[in-house]
Structures are given as C-alpha cells and as structure tokens.
Amino acid sequence: MLRRYLCLLLLIISVTGFSQHKPTLKLWYTEPSGKVWENALPLGNGRLGAMVYGNVGTETIQLNEHTVWSGSPNRNDNPNALSALPEIRRLILTGKQKEAEQLANQSV
C-alpha cells in the first residue's frame, strides 16, 4: 500500500514539475525590418507563403504560391491524367516508383 502511495506521489510531482507553461506568444522588435528580405517574417504551409515586413508606416506583405515557381508552365487540369492514375497507384504499391514517375510525367 505504501508503495502505491509513493508511486502516486512521484507521478503527481513529475506531472506538475515537467508541465509546460503557457507562452505569451508575442513577437516584439525594437526596430522596423526595412526592405531587407531576411528581416521579414516568413509564414506559410509550403504551398502558399508570405513574407511579412514589420514596418510602422507601411506594412508590406509579399505573397508566393507554389505553382508560380514550379519552373515551367503546368497544366493542372489534364483530363488524360485520371485514366493513368490506377496504373500509377499499382506501380507505387508494388515498389516500382521509377516507372510510376515516368508514367506520371507522360500523363501530364
């Protein structure tokens, strides 16, 4: 019985001792960012992004979208791609990634 109380006491101490404190979640800077790209705050999810410049007089936000920088014009509405999808999935599931990639590139 004493052993159970000791384990319970250690559990309570560890939970309260290692719990995280709620941060204030504030960013505070002493000077404006200017126009230097490295001073902007990056936001985004990998596909849609923004660089936020913290200037007092004029707030500048640069937006970026993934397909703008894909390297070449893409046609994302290719109707032939749907018919190749089952074969691409089959190749991937059988471990033939290179063949699936080649078929996907042909179907674009």
N, C-alpha and C positions, 0 to 999 in steps of 0.2 A: 504494500500500500504506500509506504514511504517512497518507494522507487517511482511510482506513478506520479505522486505529487512533485517529486524532484524533476521528472521529465516535463510535466506540465509547466512548472516554473521556468525551466530553461527555454521552453517553447515560447512562452509569453515574453521573456526577456529578449530573445532573439528577434521576435516579430517587431517589437517596439524599437529595438536598437538598430535594426537594419532597414526600417521602413523609409521610404523616400519622402522628402519634404517637397511640398508644392512650390515650384519656382514662380517667380514673378512674371516671367515671360515678357520681358520688356527689353528692347534694344535701345541703347542711349549712346549717341555720338556727340563729341564736343565740337565738331566742325562739319560743314557740308561736304558732300562727296565730290563736287565739281563735275567735270566731264570725263574723268578718267574711268575707263571701263572696269578696271579692277576694284574700284571703290564702290561699285553698285552692289546691291544685294540680289543674289540670284533666287528666283522662285520657279517652281515648275515640277512636272512629273516625268520628264524625259521626252515627251511628245510636244507638249505646249509649255513654253517657258517665257519668263520675263526677267528683265534686269531693272531694278528699281533704284533710281538715283535719289538720294535724300537731300535735295536742295531746298532751302527755305522759300525762296521767291518763286521758283518754278519747279514743280515736281515732274520729272521725266520718267516714263516707263517705256522700255523697249520690249516689244513682243517678238517672239520667234515661234514658228511652228515647224514640226519635223519635216513635212514634205517640201518645204521651201528649200531645204539644204540636202536633199536626197542625192544630188549630183547630176541628175538628168530629168527631163520631163517624164513623168509617170502617168500612166492611165490606170487609175484605180477602179474603174468600172468595166473591166474586160469581161464580157459575157462568156468567153471560152474558158475562163479560169474555173468556173463552177464544175464543168464536166471533168476536169483533171483532178479535182480535189479528192475523190475517193482513192484514186491510184496513188496520189502523193501521200495520203494518210497510211495506206497499206505499206508503201516503201519505208516510211519512217518507223512504223511499228515493227517491221522486220529487220531494222537496223541498217537500212540502205539509205543513209542520209544524203550521200553524194548524188545518187540517182534521183532522189526526191527533189533535191535542189535544182538539178538540171531540168527536170520536168516542170518545176515551178517557174524557172526562168523562161522556158519555151512558152508557157501558157500565159505569160504576162502580155 
